[in-house]
Amino acid sequence: MNMEYILITLSVLFLLAGFIGCIIPMLPGPPLTLVGYCFVLFLPNVVIPEWYVVTFWTLLMVTITVIDNLLPAWGTKKYGGTKYGMWGSVIGLFIGLSFFPIGLVVGPFLGAFLGERISGHNSKSATRAGVGSFIGLVAGTLLKLISCSFLTYQTVKLMF
């Protein structure tokens, strides 16, 4: 088999895994998309972008991955949650993975809600913290999907 086909196949597989990783928190979507981009850089006849373009995409994908992990806790805090709610949203996210796909949405919300209730807050403020966690989760997912879409576009543009 031609090495070019292997590189293109690997690139496409990593790009697809990157999009799946944008939805499933256990898979690092942006870094997987970045690996798919890097495979294309080894193709013959590809004009390799300047070093700062590759550095930009690398830093952006790492930054987005870090931000995505912080957004549910930040949303919890922004909507009046305490550290109990923030920790609850993180724990709820990981427990929610066991109940995919519903658990990905419900887990952080319930975790933040229960964390706030355990800390002694009433149901109304606990619900607000849960909503903040959910908004943070959605914002992180959208951020990953948008950034991975742009990088996938750049990758496909390099291929053809």
Buried (B, 14 or more C-beta within 10 A) or exposed (E): EEEEEEBBEBBBBBBBBBBEBBBBBEBBBBBBBBBBBBBBBBBEEEEEBEEEEBEEBBEBBBEBBEBBBEBBBBBBBBBBBBEBBBBBBBBBBBBBBEEEEEBBBBBBBBBBBBBBBEBEBEEEBBBBBBBBBBBBBBBBBEBBBEBBBEBBEBBBEBBE
